[in-house]
């Protein structure tokens, strides 16, 4: 990922002490996920006059609140930012406040628009609109959090979640016009409208993920 313009001290903190925290989370929010969000955030940031170190840090910290569960992980992630004294070495109190606000604003189900461009960047980067990735992460989350469900129940749970979040009437909002997400979302919505195609995809992914856990 393009971190050449960041201080060695900051990247060392992030890569050696923050990123490893994601190893404790489910497959949908693991180290691969946070590295992808960091990469996407830095790519989107190139279109704006922003502090790259702040963008990098926001992306790295955005899901740390999962340590307390998913429901309020965005506010818990913001609390972690505000209480992490290590960040005072790199940022002013005002910058840390902006980082915390952006981390809190990243969640897709938030009803309000992110408060700053930093919040919009992380919110967009975290979307990662790729149909295969989205469906796989949804199945992975279900297997990790609802192990008692049967196959058909997992697939139905995934279908309901995808419709609630990604359909034309879903709660997902996109904020960065330079992102490729809008076109990808449209293609995914077309796939979801084909019930047979969606069912086959979810069935295949469930079998792949379920077998990897047994």
Backbone as a printed PyTorch tensor [residue, N CA C, xyz], in Angstrom:
tensor([[[  0.8440,  -1.1870,   0.0000],
         [  0.0000,   0.0000,   0.0000],
         [  0.8790,   1.2370,   0.0000]],

        [[  0.4420,   2.3900,  -0.5910],
         [  1.2880,   3.5650,  -0.7460],
         [  1.4530,   4.3390,   0.5550]],

        [[  2.4140,   3.9430,   1.4010],
         [  2.6430,   4.6220,   2.6740],
         [  4.0080,   5.3100,   2.7130]],

        [[  4.5880,   5.5530,   1.5390],
         [  5.9340,   6.1120,   1.4680],
         [  6.0280,   7.5050,   2.0870]],

        [[  4.9400,   8.2610,   2.0570],
         [  4.9620,   9.6330,   2.5670],
         [  4.6340,   9.7150,   4.0570]],

        [[  4.4930,   8.5900,   4.7140],
         [  4.1690,   8.5630,   6.1350],
         [  5.4370,   8.3450,   6.9540]],

        [[  5.4180,   8.8310,   8.1810],
         [  6.5890,   8.6730,   9.0370],
         [  6.7810,   7.2110,   9.4120]],

        [[  8.0210,   6.8260,   9.5410],
         [  8.3410,   5.4500,   9.9240],
         [  7.7600,   5.1290,  11.2940]],

        [[  7.7860,   6.1050,  12.1940],
         [  7.2800,   5.8800,  13.5520],
         [  5.7830,   5.5790,  13.5450]],

        [[  5.0250,   6.3140,  12.7260],
         [  3.5780,   6.0850,  12.6610],
         [  3.2690,   4.7430,  12.0190]],

        [[  3.9250,   4.4410,  10.9180],
         [  3.6490,   3.1620,  10.2480],
         [  4.0590,   1.9800,  11.1310]],

        [[  5.1080,   2.1400,  11.9100],
         [  5.5210,   1.0810,  12.8300],
         [  4.4560,   0.8500,  13.8940]],

        [[  3.9340,   1.9390,  14.4520],
         [  2.8580,   1.8200,  15.4390],
         [  1.6490,   1.1050,  14.8450]],

        [[  1.2380,   1.5540,  13.6590],
         [  0.0370,   0.9980,  13.0380],
         [  0.2340,  -0.4690,  12.6690]],

        [[  1.3220,  -0.7680,  11.9800],
         [  1.5210,  -2.1130,  11.4580],
         [  1.8650,  -3.1360,  12.5430]],

        [[  2.5510,  -2.6940,  13.6000],
         [  3.0030,  -3.6520,  14.6160],
         [  2.0920,  -3.7260,  15.8340]],

        [[  1.3040,  -2.6650,  16.1090],
         [  0.5110,  -2.6670,  17.3250],
         [ -0.9970,  -2.5110,  17.0880]],

        [[ -1.3940,  -1.9090,  15.9730],
         [ -2.8190,  -1.6980,  15.7110],
         [ -3.3790,  -2.7820,  14.7880]],

        [[ -2.7690,  -2.9890,  13.6450],
         [ -3.2620,  -3.9740,  12.6870],
         [ -3.4000,  -5.3740,  13.2930]],

        [[ -2.4620,  -5.8390,  14.1230],
         [ -2.6120,  -7.1830,  14.7100],
         [ -3.8850,  -7.3660,  15.5410]],

        [[ -4.4920,  -6.2810,  16.0020],
         [ -5.7490,  -6.3940,  16.7570],
         [ -6.8470,  -7.0160,  15.9080]],

        [[ -6.7640,  -6.8530,  14.5860],
         [ -7.7920,  -7.3880,  13.6900],
         [ -7.7420,  -8.9090,  13.5830]],

        [[ -6.6620,  -9.5130,  14.0460],
         [ -6.5770, -10.9690,  14.0380],
         [ -7.5800, -11.5990,  15.0030]],

        [[ -8.1150, -10.8030,  15.9270],
         [ -9.0790, -11.3010,  16.9130],
         [-10.5070, -11.2960,  16.3760]],

        [[-10.7210, -10.6290,  15.2420],
         [-12.0760, -10.4390,  14.7400],
         [-12.4600, -11.5270,  13.7340]],

        [[-13.7250, -11.5100,  13.3060],
         [-14.1980, -12.5160,  12.3570],
         [-13.5760, -12.2990,  10.9790]],

        [[-13.7770, -13.2730,  10.0790],
         [-13.1450, -13.2210,   8.7590],
         [-13.5370, -11.9900,   7.9570]],

        [[-14.7300, -11.4670,   8.2010],
         [-15.1890, -10.3000,   7.4480],
         [-14.5230,  -9.0180,   7.9090]],

        [[-13.8400,  -9.0650,   9.0600],
         [-13.2040,  -7.8590,   9.6040],
         [-11.7860,  -8.1720,  10.0790]],

        [[-11.0830,  -8.9700,   9.2990],
         [ -9.7500,  -9.3960,   9.7080],
         [ -8.6630,  -8.4680,   9.1430]],

        [[ -7.4220,  -8.9250,   9.2250],
         [ -6.2810,  -8.1250,   8.7750],
         [ -6.3810,  -7.7920,   7.2790]],

        [[ -6.8670,  -8.7320,   6.4830],
         [ -7.0310,  -8.4660,   5.0500],
         [ -8.0100,  -7.3140,   4.8310]],

        [[ -9.0890,  -7.3090,   5.5850],
         [-10.0880,  -6.2410,   5.4580],
         [ -9.4890,  -4.8830,   5.7760]],

        [[ -8.8070,  -4.7510,   6.8930],
         [ -8.2880,  -3.4380,   7.2680],
         [ -7.2090,  -2.9670,   6.2960]],

        [[ -6.4000,  -3.8750,   5.7810],
         [ -5.4050,  -3.4720,   4.7790],
         [ -6.0830,  -2.9860,   3.4990]],

        [[ -7.1750,  -3.6270,   3.1140],
         [ -7.9210,  -3.1820,   1.9380],
         [ -8.5050,  -1.7960,   2.1640]],

        [[ -9.0720,  -1.5660,   3.3330],
         [ -9.6690,  -0.2590,   3.6370],
         [ -8.5940,   0.8240,   3.6840]],

        [[ -7.4390,   0.5060,   4.2330],
         [ -6.3300,   1.4770,   4.2400],
         [ -5.9370,   1.8340,   2.8130]],

        [[ -5.7590,   0.8180,   1.9750],
         [ -5.3600,   1.0480,   0.5830],
         [ -6.3870,   1.8930,  -0.1570]],

        [[ -7.6700,   1.5720,   0.0010],
         [ -8.7290,   2.3230,  -0.6630],
         [ -8.8030,   3.7580,  -0.1400]],

        [[ -8.6190,   3.9370,   1.1460],
         [ -8.6600,   5.2750,   1.7350],
         [ -7.5560,   6.1540,   1.1770]],

        [[ -6.3540,   5.6130,   1.1120],
         [ -5.2290,   6.3880,   0.5880],
         [ -5.4220,   6.7100,  -0.8930]],

        [[ -6.0360,   5.8020,  -1.6270],
         [ -6.3200,   6.0430,  -3.0430],
         [ -7.3330,   7.1720,  -3.2110]],

        [[ -8.4140,   7.1410,  -2.4460],
         [ -9.4380,   8.1850,  -2.5230],
         [ -8.9040,   9.5280,  -2.0400]],

        [[ -8.0050,   9.5010,  -1.0720],
         [ -7.4690,  10.7390,  -0.4990],
         [ -6.6820,  11.5530,  -1.5100]],

        [[ -6.1920,  10.9060,  -2.5630],
         [ -5.4190,  11.6110,  -3.5860],
         [ -6.2360,  12.6900,  -4.2910]],

        [[ -7.5560,  12.6130,  -4.2150],
         [ -8.4210,  13.5820,  -4.8770],
         [ -8.7260,  14.8010,  -3.9980]],

        [[ -8.2000,  14.8280,  -2.7790],
         [ -8.5640,  15.8880,  -1.8350],
         [ -7.3290,  16.4220,  -1.1130]],

        [[ -7.4480,  17.6470,  -0.6180],
         [ -6.3850,  18.2800,   0.1600],
         [ -6.5530,  17.8600,   1.6190]],

        [[ -6.0170,  16.7020,   1.9450],
         [ -6.1810,  16.1390,   3.2830],
         [ -4.8300,  15.6940,   3.8300]],

        [[ -4.7920,  15.4600,   5.1290],
         [ -3.6070,  14.9750,   5.8130],
         [ -3.5590,  13.4540,   5.6530]],

        [[ -2.5780,  12.9760,   4.8830],
         [ -2.5010,  11.5500,   4.5770],
         [ -2.2880,  10.7110,   5.8350]],

        [[ -1.5330,  11.2320,   6.7750],
         [ -1.3090,  10.4910,   8.0200],
         [ -2.6130,  10.3010,   8.7760]],

        [[ -3.4800,  11.2940,   8.7440],
         [ -4.7850,  11.1660,   9.4000],
         [ -5.6510,  10.1410,   8.6870]],

        [[ -5.6610,  10.1780,   7.3660],
         [ -6.4380,   9.2120,   6.5730],
         [ -5.9850,   7.7910,   6.8950]],

        [[ -4.6870,   7.5830,   6.9110],
         [ -4.0930,   6.2730,   7.2150],
         [ -4.5040,   5.7900,   8.6020]],

        [[ -4.4350,   6.6760,   9.5700],
         [ -4.7560,   6.3180,  10.9550],
         [ -6.2390,   6.0200,  11.1190]],

        [[ -7.0790,   6.8170,  10.4920],
         [ -8.5270,   6.5810,  10.5430],
         [ -8.8570,   5.1890,  10.0220]],

        [[ -8.2930,   4.8540,   8.8680],
         [ -8.5670,   3.5410,   8.2750],
         [ -8.0820,   2.4110,   9.1820]],

        [[ -6.9330,   2.6060,   9.8130],
         [ -6.3710,   1.5640,  10.6740],
         [ -7.2060,   1.3440,  11.9320]],

        [[ -7.7750,   2.4000,  12.4680],
         [ -8.5140,   2.3220,  13.7290],
         [-10.0130,   2.0870,  13.5430]],

        [[-10.5260,   2.1170,  12.3210],
         [-11.9670,   2.2530,  12.1230],
         [-12.8050,   1.1240,  12.7150]],

        [[-12.2720,  -0.0920,  12.7980],
         [-13.0630,  -1.2200,  13.3070],
         [-12.5530,  -1.7700,  14.6390]],

        [[-11.6460,  -1.0800,  15.3120],
         [-11.0930,  -1.6060,  16.5610],
         [-12.1680,  -1.8170,  17.6220]],

        [[-13.2510,  -1.0630,  17.5270],
         [-14.3300,  -1.1940,  18.5020],
         [-15.0430,  -2.5240,  18.4570]],

        [[-14.7650,  -3.3400,  17.4480],
         [-15.3660,  -4.6760,  17.3770],
         [-14.9750,  -5.5350,  18.5740]],

        [[-13.9400,  -5.1400,  19.2790],
         [-13.5360,  -5.8660,  20.4810],
         [-14.6650,  -5.8700,  21.5150]],

        [[-15.5790,  -4.8930,  21.4170],
         [-16.7270,  -4.8090,  22.3220],
         [-18.0250,  -5.2630,  21.6580]],

        [[-17.9360,  -5.8250,  20.4530],
         [-19.1310,  -6.2650,  19.7440],
         [-19.4460,  -5.3630,  18.5750]],

        [[-20.3300,  -5.8300,  17.6930],
         [-20.5980,  -5.1320,  16.4320],
         [-21.5690,  -3.9530,  16.5730]],

        [[-22.5370,  -4.0660,  17.4680],
         [-23.6450,  -3.1190,  17.5210],
         [-23.1850,  -1.6720,  17.6570]],

        [[-22.2530,  -1.4130,  18.5440],
         [-21.7960,  -0.0430,  18.7790],
         [-20.2980,   0.0880,  18.4900]],

        [[-19.8130,  -0.7040,  17.5440],
         [-18.3630,  -0.7220,  17.3330],
         [-17.8260,   0.6070,  16.8200]],

        [[-18.6580,   1.3670,  16.1090],
         [-18.1780,   2.6460,  15.5690],
         [-17.9270,   3.6570,  16.6830]],

        [[-18.8180,   3.7210,  17.6550],
         [-18.6040,   4.6490,  18.7780],
         [-17.4860,   4.1540,  19.6840]],

        [[-17.3710,   2.8470,  19.8310],
         [-16.2800,   2.2970,  20.6360],
         [-14.9380,   2.5420,  19.9500]],

        [[-14.9020,   2.4430,  18.6240],
         [-13.6750,   2.7400,  17.8850],
         [-13.2600,   4.1910,  18.0990]],

        [[-14.2240,   5.0950,  18.0830],
         [-13.9320,   6.5120,  18.3330],
         [-13.3990,   6.7170,  19.7470]],

        [[-13.9570,   6.0130,  20.7180],
         [-13.4860,   6.1180,  22.0990],
         [-12.0390,   5.6410,  22.2010]],

        [[-11.7160,   4.5580,  21.4910],
         [-10.3520,   4.0310,  21.5030],
         [ -9.3790,   5.0720,  20.9510]],

        [[ -9.7740,   5.7430,  19.8670],
         [ -8.9190,   6.7950,  19.2970],
         [ -8.6590,   7.8880,  20.3290]],

        [[ -9.7190,   8.3680,  20.9510],
         [ -9.5760,   9.4780,  21.8950],
         [ -8.7600,   9.1110,  23.1290]],

        [[ -8.7520,   7.8460,  23.4870],
         [ -8.0490,   7.4220,  24.7040],
         [ -6.6470,   6.8830,  24.4280]],

        [[ -6.2530,   6.8130,  23.1680],
         [ -4.9410,   6.2650,  22.8230],
         [ -3.8850,   7.3730,  22.8770]],

        [[ -3.1420,   7.4240,  23.9730],
         [ -2.1430,   8.4810,  24.1590],
         [ -1.0110,   8.4010,  23.1530]],

        [[ -0.8230,   7.2610,  22.5170],
         [  0.2430,   7.1250,  21.5210],
         [  0.0370,   8.0660,  20.3480]],

        [[ -1.2090,   8.3940,  20.0490],
         [ -1.5010,   9.2590,  18.9080],
         [ -1.0800,  10.7070,  19.1410]],

        [[ -0.9090,  11.0890,  20.4130],
         [ -0.5120,  12.4650,  20.7270],
         [  0.8810,  12.7820,  20.2070]],

        [[  1.6590,  11.7580,  19.9270],
         [  3.0000,  11.9540,  19.3770],
         [  2.9520,  12.4160,  17.9260]],

        [[  1.8350,  12.1360,  17.2510],
         [  1.7470,  12.4030,  15.8150],
         [  0.7160,  13.4710,  15.4460]],

        [[ -0.2680,  13.7130,  16.3230],
         [ -1.3750,  14.5990,  15.9700],
         [ -1.7170,  15.5580,  17.0980]],

        [[ -2.2770,  16.7110,  16.7170],
         [ -2.7540,  17.6790,  17.7010],
         [ -4.0780,  17.1810,  18.2860]],

        [[ -4.5000,  17.7370,  19.4190],
         [ -5.8080,  17.3460,  19.9710],
         [ -6.9530,  17.5590,  18.9850]],

        [[ -6.8890,  18.6310,  18.2020],
         [ -7.9340,  18.8820,  17.2120],
         [ -7.9350,  17.7920,  16.1410]],

        [[ -6.7500,  17.3990,  15.6790],
         [ -6.6550,  16.3450,  14.6620],
         [ -7.1450,  15.0050,  15.2050]],

        [[ -6.8240,  14.7160,  16.4420],
         [ -7.3060,  13.4710,  17.0500],
         [ -8.8300,  13.4790,  17.1320]],

        [[ -9.4070,  14.6500,  17.4140],
         [-10.8650,  14.7590,  17.4210],
         [-11.4670,  14.4830,  16.0570]],

        [[-10.8330,  14.9880,  15.0000],
         [-11.3120,  14.7410,  13.6370],
         [-11.1860,  13.2600,  13.2920]],

        [[-10.0710,  12.6460,  13.6990],
         [ -9.8720,  11.2130,  13.4560],
         [-10.9730,  10.4100,  14.1440]],

        [[-11.2440,  10.7380,  15.3960],
         [-12.2720,  10.0190,  16.1510],
         [-13.6530,  10.1930,  15.5200]],

        [[-13.9790,  11.4200,  15.1060],
         [-15.2800,  11.6700,  14.4670],
         [-15.4180,  10.8630,  13.1770]],

        [[-14.3450,  10.8110,  12.3890],
         [-14.3920,  10.0720,  11.1240],
         [-14.5770,   8.5830,  11.3740]],

        [[-13.8580,   8.0520,  12.3630],
         [-14.0000,   6.6410,  12.7190],
         [-15.4430,   6.3460,  13.1210]],

        [[-16.0280,   7.2430,  13.9030],
         [-17.4140,   7.0500,  14.3380],
         [-18.3910,   7.1410,  13.1720]],

        [[-18.0830,   7.9710,  12.1840],
         [-18.9960,   8.2060,  11.0650],
         [-18.9030,   7.1500,   9.9700]],

        [[-18.0070,   6.1780,  10.0880],
         [-17.7730,   5.2610,   8.9720],
         [-18.8900,   4.2510,   8.7780]],

        [[-19.6930,   3.9930,   9.7900],
         [-20.6430,   2.8920,   9.7230],
         [-21.7140,   3.1220,   8.6600]],

        [[-21.9700,   2.1130,   7.8480],
         [-22.8890,   2.2390,   6.7080],
         [-24.3150,   2.5370,   7.1380]],

        [[-24.7000,   2.0700,   8.3260],
         [-26.0850,   2.2610,   8.7720],
         [-26.3320,   3.6170,   9.4150]],

        [[-25.3000,   4.4480,   9.5040],
         [-25.5040,   5.8000,  10.0390],
         [-26.5060,   6.5530,   9.1660]],

        [[-27.4550,   7.2120,   9.7940],
         [-28.4790,   7.9180,   9.0370],
         [-28.0140,   9.2900,   8.5700]],

        [[-26.9790,   9.8270,   9.1980],
         [-26.5260,  11.1700,   8.8260],
         [-25.2390,  11.1100,   7.9960]],

        [[-25.0140,  12.1740,   7.2660],
         [-23.8160,  12.2960,   6.4410],
         [-22.5830,  12.4540,   7.3250]],

        [[-21.4560,  11.8390,   6.9600],
         [-20.2220,  12.0430,   7.7250],
         [-19.9020,  13.5240,   7.8720]],

        [[-19.3640,  13.8990,   9.0350],
         [-19.1730,  15.3060,   9.3730],
         [-18.0420,  15.9870,   8.6040]],

        [[-17.0640,  15.2340,   8.1330],
         [-15.9080,  15.8110,   7.4430],
         [-15.5700,  14.9820,   6.2100]],

        [[-14.6690,  15.5150,   5.3910],
         [-14.2030,  14.7620,   4.2340],
         [-13.4840,  13.4920,   4.6780]],

        [[-12.8670,  13.5250,   5.8460],
         [-12.2030,  12.3310,   6.3700],
         [-13.2210,  11.2250,   6.6500]],

        [[-14.3560,  11.6150,   7.1930],
         [-15.4120,  10.6410,   7.4410],
         [-15.9680,  10.0730,   6.1480]],

        [[-16.0740,  10.9150,   5.1340],
         [-16.5860,  10.4510,   3.8420],
         [-15.6040,   9.4860,   3.1820]],

        [[-14.3220,   9.7680,   3.3110],
         [-13.3060,   8.8970,   2.7090],
         [-13.3420,   7.5080,   3.3470]],

        [[-13.3600,   7.4460,   4.6800],
         [-13.3610,   6.1370,   5.3320],
         [-14.6860,   5.4070,   5.0960]],

        [[-15.7820,   6.1500,   5.0830],
         [-17.0760,   5.5150,   4.8330],
         [-17.1070,   4.8930,   3.4420]],

        [[-16.5700,   5.6100,   2.4630],
         [-16.5440,   5.0960,   1.0910],
         [-15.5740,   3.9250,   0.9590]],

        [[-14.3850,   4.0620,   1.5560],
         [-13.3700,   3.0110,   1.4610],
         [-13.8400,   1.7190,   2.1080]],

        [[-14.6310,   1.8380,   3.1620],
         [-15.1170,   0.6560,   3.8800],
         [-16.2300,  -0.0570,   3.1250]],

        [[-16.8170,   0.5970,   2.1360],
         [-17.9180,  -0.0210,   1.3850],
         [-17.4160,  -1.2030,   0.5470]],

        [[-16.3130,  -1.0130,  -0.1780],
         [-15.7110,  -2.0800,  -0.9860],
         [-16.8000,  -2.8500,  -1.7450]],

        [[-17.4010,  -2.2020,  -2.7250],
         [-18.5050,  -2.8030,  -3.4710],
         [-17.9640,  -3.8090,  -4.4830]],

        [[-17.8960,  -5.0350,  -4.0580],
         [-17.5230,  -6.1670,  -4.9120],
         [-18.4720,  -7.2870,  -4.5430]],

        [[-19.2910,  -7.7210,  -5.4750],
         [-20.3790,  -8.6340,  -5.1470],
         [-19.8870,  -9.9180,  -4.4780]],

        [[-18.8300, -10.5110,  -5.0160],
         [-18.3100, -11.7520,  -4.4330],
         [-17.8210, -11.5250,  -2.9940]],

        [[-17.0820, -10.4290,  -2.7960],
         [-16.5660, -10.1200,  -1.4650],
         [-17.6930,  -9.8530,  -0.4810]],

        [[-18.6870,  -9.0910,  -0.9050],
         [-19.8090,  -8.7670,  -0.0260],
         [-20.5680, -10.0210,   0.3780]],

        [[-20.8900, -10.8560,  -0.5880],
         [-21.6370, -12.0750,  -0.2680],
         [-20.8230, -13.0030,   0.6340]],

        [[-19.5340, -13.1120,   0.3600],
         [-18.6850, -13.9830,   1.1690],
         [-18.5660, -13.4610,   2.5970]],

        [[-18.3680, -12.1570,   2.7500],
         [-18.2720, -11.5770,   4.0920],
         [-19.5850, -11.7560,   4.8530]],

        [[-20.7090, -11.6700,   4.1570],
         [-22.0090, -11.8420,   4.8060],
         [-22.1850, -13.2710,   5.3140]],

        [[-21.8050, -14.2350,   4.4940],
         [-21.8670, -15.6390,   4.9140],
         [-20.8790, -15.9020,   6.0540]],

        [[-19.6740, -15.3560,   5.9400],
         [-18.6700, -15.5390,   6.9940],
         [-19.1670, -14.9980,   8.3260]],

        [[-19.7830, -13.8290,   8.2830],
         [-20.2960, -13.2260,   9.5100],
         [-21.3730, -14.1260,  10.1270]],

        [[-22.2650, -14.6320,   9.3000],
         [-23.3210, -15.5080,   9.8000],
         [-22.7710, -16.7730,  10.4250]],

        [[-21.8000, -17.3990,   9.7840],
         [-21.2140, -18.6270,  10.3160],
         [-20.5130, -18.3900,  11.6470]],

        [[-19.8960, -17.2210,  11.7800],
         [-19.1830, -16.8990,  13.0110],
         [-20.1080, -16.5250,  14.1540]],

        [[-21.2210, -15.8650,  13.8410],
         [-22.0710, -15.3140,  14.8910],
         [-23.3680, -16.0960,  15.1110]],

        [[-23.7640, -16.9160,  14.1480],
         [-24.9890, -17.6980,  14.2880],
         [-24.7210, -19.1610,  13.9160]],

        [[-23.8360, -19.8260,  14.6450],
         [-23.4240, -21.1830,  14.2710],
         [-24.5490, -22.2190,  14.3450]],

        [[-25.6180, -21.9170,  15.0800],
         [-26.7100, -22.8780,  15.2300],
         [-27.6430, -22.9190,  14.0280]],

        [[-27.5530, -21.9280,  13.1420],
         [-28.4420, -21.8830,  11.9840],
         [-28.0890, -22.9730,  10.9780]],

        [[-29.1100, -23.4660,  10.2760],
         [-28.8900, -24.4010,   9.1960],
         [-28.5400, -23.6700,   7.9120]],

        [[-28.2000, -24.4110,   6.8810],
         [-27.7610, -23.8110,   5.6200],
         [-28.8120, -22.8690,   5.0420]],

        [[-30.0330, -23.3320,   4.9320],
         [-31.0720, -22.4910,   4.3350],
         [-31.3150, -21.2330,   5.1650]],

        [[-31.2040, -21.3700,   6.4900],
         [-31.3860, -20.2000,   7.3570],
         [-30.2530, -19.2030,   7.1640]],

        [[-29.0400, -19.6970,   6.9910],
         [-27.9040, -18.8090,   6.7250],
         [-28.1010, -18.0600,   5.4050]],

        [[-28.5330, -18.7760,   4.3920],
         [-28.7240, -18.1540,   3.0780],
         [-29.8470, -17.1230,   3.1370]],

        [[-30.9150, -17.4310,   3.8510],
         [-32.0100, -16.4720,   3.9720],
         [-31.5790, -15.2520,   4.7800]],

        [[-30.7940, -15.4580,   5.8340],
         [-30.2860, -14.3290,   6.6180],
         [-29.4200, -13.4330,   5.7440]],

        [[-28.5650, -14.0620,   4.9250],
         [-27.6970, -13.3050,   4.0220],
         [-28.5180, -12.5290,   3.0040]],

        [[-29.5320, -13.1630,   2.4370],
         [-30.3810, -12.5110,   1.4440],
         [-31.0720, -11.2700,   2.0440]],

        [[-31.6010, -11.4160,   3.2340],
         [-32.2890, -10.3000,   3.8870],
         [-31.3300,  -9.1530,   4.1840]],

        [[-30.1410,  -9.4970,   4.6610],
         [-29.1460,  -8.4650,   4.9550],
         [-28.7280,  -7.7230,   3.6870]],

        [[-28.4510,  -8.4630,   2.6240],
         [-28.0260,  -7.8400,   1.3690],
         [-29.1030,  -6.9080,   0.8300]],

        [[-30.3490,  -7.3270,   0.9060],
         [-31.4410,  -6.4930,   0.4190],
         [-31.5980,  -5.2360,   1.2690]],

        [[-31.4900,  -5.4030,   2.5770],
         [-31.6480,  -4.2610,   3.4820],
         [-30.5610,  -3.2150,   3.2770]],

        [[-29.3600,  -3.6710,   2.9690],
         [-28.2200,  -2.7540,   2.8670],
         [-27.9250,  -2.3030,   1.4420]],

        [[-27.9720,  -3.2050,   0.4590],
         [-27.4330,  -2.9080,  -0.8670],
         [-28.4740,  -2.7220,  -1.9660]],

        [[-29.7450,  -2.9940,  -1.7070],
         [-30.7600,  -2.8280,  -2.7400],
         [-30.9600,  -1.3430,  -3.0600]],

        [[-31.7510,  -1.0610,  -4.0830],
         [-31.9940,   0.3320,  -4.4690],
         [-32.6490,   1.1330,  -3.3400]],

        [[-33.3400,   0.4530,  -2.4420],
         [-33.9490,   1.1140,  -1.2890],
         [-33.1650,   0.8640,  -0.0040]],

        [[-31.9570,   0.3290,  -0.1440],
         [-31.1510,   0.0000,   1.0230],
         [-30.5590,   1.2280,   1.6910]],

        [[-30.0110,   1.0030,   2.8870],
         [-29.5130,   2.1260,   3.6740],
         [-28.1020,   2.5710,   3.2940]],

        [[-27.4190,   1.8050,   2.4450],
         [-26.0590,   2.1710,   2.0660],
         [-26.0370,   3.4950,   1.3130]],

        [[-25.1300,   4.3860,   1.7100],
         [-24.9520,   5.6700,   1.0310],
         [-23.5090,   5.7710,   0.5430]],

        [[-23.3230,   6.3550,  -0.6360],
         [-21.9980,   6.5840,  -1.1930],
         [-21.7060,   8.0770,  -1.1890]],

        [[-20.4400,   8.4340,  -0.8980],
         [-20.1240,   9.8430,  -0.6640],
         [-19.0520,  10.4230,  -1.5770]],

        [[-18.2410,   9.5900,  -2.2190],
         [-17.0920,  10.0800,  -2.9900],
         [-17.3260,   9.8430,  -4.4830]],

        [[-17.5030,  10.8990,  -5.2690],
         [-17.8090,  10.7150,  -6.6980],
         [-16.6700,  10.0770,  -7.4880]],

        [[-15.4260,  10.1970,  -6.9940],
         [-14.2850,   9.6180,  -7.7170],
         [-14.1820,   8.1040,  -7.5170]],

        [[-15.0060,   7.5640,  -6.6500],
         [-14.9640,   6.1260,  -6.3790],
         [-15.6680,   5.3480,  -7.4900]],

        [[-15.2420,   4.1010,  -7.6670],
         [-15.8880,   3.2080,  -8.6350],
         [-17.0940,   2.4970,  -8.0310]],

        [[-17.4070,   2.7990,  -6.7880],
         [-18.4240,   2.0310,  -6.0730],
         [-19.8220,   2.1450,  -6.6750]],

        [[-20.1730,   3.3170,  -7.2060],
         [-21.5330,   3.5100,  -7.7170],
         [-21.8430,   2.5330,  -8.8540]],

        [[-20.9200,   2.4010,  -9.7960],
         [-21.1300,   1.4840, -10.9210],
         [-21.1560,   0.0350, -10.4410]],

        [[-20.2890,  -0.2910,  -9.5150],
         [-20.2520,  -1.6560,  -8.9820],
         [-21.5220,  -1.9670,  -8.2030]],

        [[-22.0340,  -0.9870,  -7.4710],
         [-23.2660,  -1.1970,  -6.7190],
         [-24.4300,  -1.4600,  -7.6570]],

        [[-24.4850,  -0.7240,  -8.7640],
         [-25.5510,  -0.9260,  -9.7390],
         [-25.5210,  -2.3540, -10.2870]],

        [[-24.3330,  -2.8610, -10.5960],
         [-24.2100,  -4.2250, -11.1160],
         [-24.6250,  -5.2450, -10.0570]],

        [[-24.2720,  -4.9710,  -8.7990],
         [-24.6440,  -5.8890,  -7.7350],
         [-26.1580,  -5.8960,  -7.5300]],

        [[-26.7790,  -4.7340,  -7.6560],
         [-28.2350,  -4.6540,  -7.5220],
         [-28.9310,  -5.4460,  -8.6250]],

        [[-28.3630,  -5.4260,  -9.8250],
         [-28.9200,  -6.2340, -10.9180],
         [-28.8210,  -7.7210, -10.5930]],

        [[-27.6990,  -8.1380, -10.0110],
         [-27.5370,  -9.5410,  -9.6220],
         [-28.5770,  -9.9190,  -8.5630]],

        [[-28.7820,  -9.0390,  -7.5770],
         [-29.7140,  -9.3490,  -6.4930],
         [-31.1540,  -9.4720,  -6.9780]],

        [[-31.4650,  -8.8160,  -8.0850],
         [-32.8250,  -8.9010,  -8.6240],
         [-33.1030, -10.2460,  -9.2820]],

        [[-32.0380, -10.9870,  -9.5980],
         [-32.1630, -12.3270, -10.1670],
         [-32.0890, -13.3310,  -9.0150]],

        [[-33.2430, -13.7210,  -8.4750],
         [-33.2750, -14.5700,  -7.2840],
         [-32.5470, -15.8950,  -7.4790]],

        [[-32.6850, -16.4760,  -8.6550],
         [-32.0330, -17.7610,  -8.9100],
         [-30.5160, -17.6200,  -8.9110]],

        [[-30.0330, -16.5640,  -9.5610],
         [-28.5880, -16.3390,  -9.6300],
         [-28.0220, -16.0300,  -8.2470]],

        [[-28.7400, -15.2140,  -7.4820],
         [-28.2930, -14.8730,  -6.1340],
         [-28.2610, -16.1120,  -5.2450]],

        [[-29.3010, -16.9390,  -5.3280],
         [-29.3760, -18.1460,  -4.5040],
         [-28.2230, -19.0970,  -4.8180]],

        [[-27.9180, -19.2630,  -6.0980],
         [-26.8210, -20.1470,  -6.4910],
         [-25.4820, -19.6360,  -5.9570]],

        [[-25.2950, -18.3070,  -6.0180],
         [-24.0470, -17.7250,  -5.5400],
         [-23.8970, -17.9050,  -4.0340]],

        [[-24.9600, -17.6290,  -3.2890],
         [-24.9160, -17.7720,  -1.8340],
         [-24.7490, -19.2370,  -1.4240]],

        [[-25.3940, -20.1260,  -2.1560],
         [-25.2770, -21.5580,  -1.8810],
         [-23.8360, -22.0210,  -2.0720]],

        [[-23.2190, -21.5880,  -3.1690],
         [-21.8240, -21.9580,  -3.4370],
         [-20.8870, -21.4220,  -2.3600]],

        [[-21.0600, -20.1590,  -2.0200],
         [-20.1820, -19.5340,  -1.0390],
         [-20.3600, -20.1740,   0.3360]],

        [[-21.6080, -20.4840,   0.6850],
         [-21.8430, -21.1430,   1.9730],
         [-21.0840, -22.4680,   2.0410]],

        [[-21.1830, -23.2730,   0.9940],
         [-20.5120, -24.5760,   0.9870],
         [-18.9930, -24.3970,   1.1120]],

        [[-18.4470, -23.4010,   0.4220],
         [-16.9990, -23.1630,   0.4770],
         [-16.5620, -22.7390,   1.8760]],

        [[-17.3080, -21.8080,   2.4650],
         [-16.9390, -21.2920,   3.7870],
         [-17.2000, -22.3040,   4.8820]],

        [[-18.2910, -23.0160,   4.7780],
         [-18.6270, -24.0080,   5.8020],
         [-17.6100, -25.1300,   5.8330]],

        [[-17.1690, -25.5580,   4.6460],
         [-16.1770, -26.6370,   4.5820],
         [-14.8390, -26.1940,   5.1180]],

        [[-14.5150, -24.9000,   4.9800],
         [-13.2320, -24.3980,   5.4810],
         [-13.1950, -24.3000,   6.9930]],

        [[-14.3820, -24.3190,   7.6180],
         [-14.4470, -24.2070,   9.0760],
         [-14.5490, -25.5680,   9.7460]],

        [[-14.7220, -26.6170,   8.9440],
         [-14.8810, -27.9540,   9.5270],
         [-13.6490, -28.8150,   9.2910]]])
